Each structure stands twice: as C-alpha cells, then as structure tokens.
Amino acid sequence: MNTPNTAQQSGAPARDADSNHPDMVASLRASAPYVHAHRGRTFVIHVPGEAAASSAFTDLIYDIALLASLGVRLVIVFGARPQIDTALADAGLATRFVDGVRVTDSAALACVKRAVGSLQMDIEALLSTSLASTPMGGARIVTASGNLVTARPVGIAGGVDHGHTGEVRRIDVASINDHLERGAIVLMSCVGYSPSGEIFNLYAEEVATAAATALAADKFVVLHPGASLHERFADTPAELDTQTARRLLAAESAPLETADRARLQAAINACQAGVARAHLVSFDTDGALLRELYSRDGAGTMIAADTYDITRAATADDLGGVLALIEPLADAGILVARSREQIELDIGHYLVLERDGLITACCSLMPYAEEGVGELACVAVHPDYRGQDRAERLLVEAERRARVAGLQRIFVLTTKTPHWFVEHGFAPADLDALPLAKRALYNYQRNSAVLIKKLA
C-alpha cells in the first residue's frame, strides 16, 4: 500500500518536483523584459489549416492563449486549405486550381463553409478549456469573430470565372479594436463577405497580411510545419531584413516550395507595409512560439523592416554592458586592462552592437586627429554571439566613422588575434608608424603586434 507524502497528509499542496529548478527561475527572469514589452501590443498570428492536423495543435492553441493571459492583444487568422480539400473529396468534387488559385463554384463554396466553420469551432473549443488539469486551468478566454473582412471577387482571370474565390477589400479595424479592448481574442477565417451579401473564399495569408497591416500590428507571426526556415537553408541567418528575404525568395539554387514562398512573401509584404517584425515559426516544434517571442534568440526566422541588431555609439548607460564584455578578456590577458573610470571617460569613443537591450559586442575608436589616424581597441564579443560576424560589423562601422572624421588610417595593437585583423585588411607595421603619444605609452613587456589599415 502506498503511503501519502507528508505534504498530502498535512493538507498542504503537493509541489512539482521541478518547481525549484534554477533553470525555471532563470527562464522566468530572462523572459520578464519581453513580458513587459509585449503587454498591450497587437500580434496577428496566421495559423494554417495544416496545424490542426499536427499532434502539437492543442499545445499550440494553449500557448496562444497564454499570450493573451500575458496581456497581448491577439488576432488569429486561420486557414483551412487541407480541411477544404478533404470536404471536397468527401463530396466527390474535384479540387480545381488555375495558376495556383482555387476556383470556388457554388458546390465548392458549400464545402468551404463546412470546413471553415468546423475548424473555427474546434479552435474556440480549445480556447474555452479551463480545467485545472490543463495549462488553461482557471483561464477565461473570450473569443470574437464575425464579418470583419470585406471581400470582392477575383472574377474572370485567364478566361476562367473563379466564382466565389475572392480578394481582401477592407479589414474592419474599428470592430477588431473594440473586441481587443474588451480582452477578446479575435478569430478571423479565410472567408470574406461583400456588401451585396456574397461569401468569398480567400487566401488566409492575404487576410493575415491585410489584418496585420491595417491594425499596424507590432508583430506578425506566420506559423508553418517542419523545421525553421533558417535551419533548412544553411546560408540563411535567423534574422533577415526585407532585402535579404527577397533575395531568398528569388534564389534559383535550393528554391523555396510554393507554401514556403507564400509565407515568406506574406512576411515581406507586411514589413514593407509598416509592420516592424514578422516571424516565421514552426507549429511542429513544441514551445517554439513562446521561445520566439519571449527569449532573446528565439526559435524561428525573423523578417525585420530594419535590422534586429543595432550598431550605435555607446552612451553612459552602456558602461555596465561594455565592462561585462571587456573585463573577462582583460583578466585573460587578451585585452589591456582598463579601469572603470577610464572607460567611463572614453565611453563616447565606443561603438556597441545591441540586441534587445543586451550589448553583444563593442569596440573603441580613439582618434589622433592631428596625425589623421585612429586606434581601434577593446574589440570584444559576448561569448554567446561569437562566430556571427559581429566584430566585422563593428569594424565596418568604425571605418565609416573614421572616414567621416577625416582619418586616413586606423591601427590596432594585439597579442592574440593579429591574423583576424590581417584577414580584414590590416598590415603589420613598425612602432614608428604609431602616433607619437601612443608610441610613448607602448608596453614593451606586452610586446603587442602593430597593424595598420589604410582607409580608401
């Protein structure tokens, strides 16, 4: 016979064995800045119909509900492509496409209504869960939907009447915002309506992009099956600007599949229309949505209207971050030790690379204006971000600023990494090439190599 534990005997609640795990505490603390940053923000999430067939679908919907609990204003746009295909097959109807666009006649429209309505009820049922034994325990999630999309017909294209296949004409922003203000999750499907009362089958990606744009969403999340885009294409970084994303879209080597192209195009279109960040996230990977939104390095592929990492001049507020990078390297003898006071005095000569408030790399550019030369020093990269070209990006910015300042050359003193600087255009030089003031302070015991680069 099993004996109840002491907590159960005394009436105290049982504790999860992992509740005191330091990793859990660290994760909560690390996510806190994102919880604060995302509260009250509007996110549009495109959930494709394929997600409903995934074993991870229930957990995905629970994770989306968690976003709402954390104060995010949520609009879910769900597709139903495979569900419509199944409904057509069950009705003995052929699926007809012309130039990749589904033709929706009256019989097909009946299947669309049945498939979309059924999937919407499944999603609403999951969002209504509040049993204590589920992650939704105690939650009271309200959903709202309706005729939020005004559509128009595609009409006759390529000589073919597309029937009830339509295009987005307008998003009812006022009604959506009213629902969001009341704390509801807004559900939008791939169905739209015309002022004359017609029903149209729409591309869910188009609806999602139009909604994100019209609402000026803070984030646009496009869910997809399988591994992340940047994991499937080795030369693709996890963060892309729109120009790089367009090049990937146009690449002839290892071309994207049709579905991936549609998702990437939707992300690019949203960013070009004013949405700051779009995220391509796998719905098959457990917790990927939460990791993408509530951790610094995420789990998906991000498309940004601007760059995610910011290169800028350091300010006094960056002193702690700069010291955190420099001091371990100074202790290891890689960099010359500098006092906190000296770095604080020189902070205006530092450049930093910042990601979500974390200084991931730094360097300093000390000018010797009378001799037309500058010293590049304190090149340091956070251990978690090495091997990602951050030092190169700082060097490019330092060279640009040196040229703007009228400097003709930059030099560096190094004991450990002369090869890296040679690879980036520096050449070995004698001590006589240094400015007089620097030459007088040269540490012969350290015996640093002198390298100089001429600026074009």
N, C-alpha and C positions, 0 to 999 in steps of 0.2 A: 504494500500500500504506500503510495506517495504521500509525503508529509508536506503540507503547505509551508512556504518560506515565512520567515519572521514578519516581513512587511505585511503579508497577507493575513497572518494570524492577528496582528495588532490592528488591522483595518487600514493601515497606511497603503497608499497606492504603490503598485509594483513599478519598478524603474526599468527602463530599457537598458540593456547591458552596454549599449553604445552611447548612452546619454551624456557620459562624462568624457567621451573620447576627445582628445585635444584637437584632432583634425576637424571634428564637427564645430568646435568653438572657433578655430581659425577660419573655417569656411564662412561661418556667420559673420565674423568680423570683417573678412575680406569683401563680403557681398554688401555690407552696410552702405558704402558710398553709392552703390547702384540702386539700392532700395530708396535712398533719399532722392537721387537724381531722377528716377523713373516715376516717382509718385506724382499723380496728376497729369502725366503725359499721355498722349494718344498713340496707341500702337494699332496698326492694321496688320492682321495675320491671315495669310492665304493658306487654307487647308485644302489640299487637293483630294479628290474623291478616293485616290489610291490609299490615303492614310487610313480610311475607315476599314480597309481590309488588313491592315497591319496589326500584329499582335500587341504593338505598343500604343494602339489608338486610345484605349481607356486612360492609360497613364498620361498620354499627351493632353487629353482634354482636362484631366485633373491638374496638370502643370499650367495649362492656360487659365484655369480657374484660380490657381494660386497667384498668378499675375494680378488678377482682379482683386484678390484679397490684399495684395501689397500696394493697392492704390492706383494701378494702371487703368486708364480708360481704354477699353478693348473693343475693337471691331473685328469680328471673324467673318471672312469671306470664304465660303466653302464651295468647292467644285464637286461635280458628280459624274464625271466622264465615264468611269467604268460601270457605275450604277445604271447610267442611261444605256450603255451598251448591253448590259445584262437584261434590262427591261425590254429593249428592242428584240433581243434574241428570244426572250420568253414569249413575246407576242408574235414571233415568226416574221419579224420585219428586218430587212437588211439595213445595215448602217451605211449611209452614203456620204462621202466627202468629195468636195470639189475644191482643188487647190488647198487642201488641208482644212477646209471649213465644212462643218457638218451641215447638211441640208435637213431642215426640220419641217416636214409636212404635218398635216393635222394629226395623222396617226402617230407620228414620231413625237409630236408635242404631248400627247396623252402619256406616253412613256416618260418623257422628261418630267412632267408634273408628278407622276407617281414616284419616280426615283428621287427627285429633289425633296419632295415632301417627306418621304420615308427617312432619308438621311438627316433632314433637319430635326425630325422628332427624335432620332437616335442621339444626336448631339445635345438637344435640350434635355433629354432624359439623363444623360451623364452629368450635365451641369446642374441638375436638380438633386443629385445624390448628396446626402448629408448624414449618412450613417456613421456612427462613431468608429466602426471598424475600417473605414476608408480614409484616404487622405483628405476627403471632403467633409470629414466629420465636423458637424456644427456649422458648416457653411450654409449661407442662404443666398445663392446666386440667382439673380433675376436676369432673364433674357428678354430681348425685344427685337422684333422684326417687322416686316410689312412691305408696302410698296415704296421702298426707299430708292429704287433705281428706275429712272425714266429711260425707255429704250426706243430705238427706231429700227425698222427692218433693214437688213442688208440689201434686200431687193433682188434684182436680177444682176448676176455677176457672171461673166464668161458665158452668157447666153442661158444661164440656169437660174430659175426662180428659187431662192433659198427659203421661201416660205416664212416660217416662224423663227428663223435664225436672225438675231438682231445685233445691234451695237449699242454701247452706252451713249446716252444723250445727256443725262444730267443725274447728279447724285443729290439727294435731299439732305443737304448738310445741316440745315436747321433742325430737322426732326432727329437726325442721328445725335447731334449735340445735346438735344433735350433728353434723349434716353441716357446718354453718357453722364450727364449732370445728375441724373437720378440714381446713378450707380449701376445701371444695367449693362450687361454685355450685349452688344448689337450683333445680331446674326444676319448676314446677307448672303444670298444664294446666287447661282448663275442664271437667275430668271429676272427679267425686267418687264415693265409694263408701259404701254403707250397711252397718251391722253385719250385715245379713242377706245381704250379698254382691251386692246390686244395683249397677248402674252408672248414674250420672246425668249428664246434660248440664247444665252450669252456665253462668251468665254469668261470663265471665272478669273483668269489672270487679268483680263481687261477690267473687270469690275473691281478687283482688288487694287489695281494701279490707279484707277479713276477715283476710288474712295480715298486712298492714301493721299493723292494729290489734292482733291477737293477739301479734305479735312486738314491739310497741312500737317500730316501726321509726323510725329517725332521719329518714329521708326516704322519701317515696312518689312515684315517678316514673310518670306516665301518658303514654305516647307516642301521637302522633296524626299523621295526614297533613296536608300543606299548611302554611300559614304559622301562626305563633304566634297564640294567641287574641287577645292584646292588639294584634297587628298587623292583624287582621281587623276589629276593633271599635275605632274611633279613640278613643273616650272611655274605653277600658278601660286602666288602668295595668298595668305589667308585674308589679307586686306587689299582691295583693288580700288583705284579711282575709276571714274567712269570711262576715261580714255583707255586705260588698260583693259577694262572689261569689254569694251567694244572690239579691241584687238583680239581678245579671246573668242569673241562671238564670230569674228571674221576669219579665224585661223583655219587654214586648209589642212594642216597636219593635225592629226587627232581631233577631228571636228566634233562638235557637240551633237548629241542626239536631239531630235526635234523637241522633246519635252524640256530638256535642259536649256535649249535655246530660248524657248518661250519664257521660262522662269528668269533666266539671266536678262532677257530683253525687258521683262516687266520691271526688274530691279533697276536697270539703267534708265528706263523711261521715268520711273518715279523720282530718281535722283535728279535727272535733268529738269523735272518739273518742280523741284524745290524741296523734296524730302531729303533730309540730311543724310540718313543712313538706311540702307536696305541690307537685309541679312538673309542668306540662303542657308537653311538649317535642315538637317536630316530628321524626319519624323521617326525613322527606324532606330536611331541611337538614343538610348534611354537618357533622359535628362538633358539632351542637347539644347533644347530651347532655353532652359533655365541657365545652363552654363554659358550660352552665347550672350544672354542679357545681363547676367549677374556675376560675371567674372571678367578679369582684365583681358585674358587671351581668348575667351570664348570657345566655341566648338564648331562654328560654321564659317562660311565665307562671306565677308562683308564688302559691300559696294558703297563707296562714300562719294558724295558730291565734292568733298575736299579730302585732304589726307587725314588719316586717323592719327598718325604720329605727327606732332607739331614740333618743328625746329624753330627756335626763337632765342633771343637774347635773354640771359639769366637776369633775375631780379633778386632783391634781398630775401624774398620769400623762398627762393630756391636754395638758400645756403645749406640747409639740412640735407636736401637731396644730393647736392654736389659733394658734400663731405662724406656722405654714405658711400659714394662711388670711389672717391679718391683715397680715403684713409686706409682701406684694406690693401690697396695696391702700393701705397706708401709703406705700410708695415711690411709688405713682402719685398720691398726694395725695388719695385718696378718703376714707381714714380718717386720724385723728390718729395720729401716730407714738407708740408706747408702748414703753418699754423692756421687756426680758425680765423684769427684776426687778419692775417694776410689775405686769405681767400675772401673774407668779407670786404676788405678794402678793394680787392680787384674784381669783385663779382660782376661789375659792368663790362668786363672784358671776356666773360664766359658765354658760351653758347650751350644750350641744353636741348635734348630731344625728350619730349614729354608725351606720355600716353596715359590718359585718364588720371592726370594728377601725379603720376609717378615719373620721376626723372630717370629715364632708361640709359642715357648717355650724356656725356659732357666733354667739353674741351675749352681751352682758353686761347685767345689770340691777343698777345701783348704787342702793341705797335712801338717801333722805334722810328718815328715819323721822319726825323731829320736824315736818317740813312736809308729811308724807303724800304724798310724791312720789318717783318713781324715774326714773333715767336709763337709757334703752335705748341701748346703744352697741355698737361693734365688730360690727355685723351683717355677716357675711361668709359666702359660699357657695363651695365648691370649684368651680373652672371647669368640671369635667366634670358637675356636677349643677345648674347654673343652669337656670332656667326650669321647675323641677319642684316649685315651691311650698314649698321647704324654709325659706325665710325666713319665709313665712306661718306655717308650723308652729311655728317658734321664737317668733314674735310671740305666737301664741295661748298658748303655754306660759308666756312671760314675763308676759303679762297675768294669767294664772291665778295665778301665784306672787305677783305684785304684790298682787292682791286678798287672797290668803291672808295676806300680810304687813300688811294693813290700809292699803295705799296707795290714794289716791283718783285719782291721775293719774300718767301717765308722760310723759316728754318726750324729745326727740331733737334733737341738733344735726347738721345735714347740709349739705353744699355741693353734692352731686351728685345726690341722689335724693329731693328733697322731694316730688315727685309721687307716688312709691311710698307714702310714709307718709300723704299726703293720701288716697290711694285706700283706705287701711286705717284710716281714721277719725281721723287726726291733723288738727289745725287750726293754721294759723300763729299765732304769739304773739310778744309783745314780750319783751325781755330781763328786764323786771321780773317776768315770770311764773316765772323760774328761781329755784331756792333761792339763798339769799344766798351760800353757799360756792361754788356753781357760777358765779354771776354774777361773783364776784371773779376767777375764773380764765378768764373768757371771752376768746378771742383775737380782737381786733378786726381784725387783719390777715387772718385766715382768713375772717371775716365769715359764719359759718355761720348758716343759717336755723334758727329756733327753732320747733319744732312740738310741740304738746301734745295728748294724748288723755285724756279723762275716762273713768274706769273705772266701769261701771254697778255 
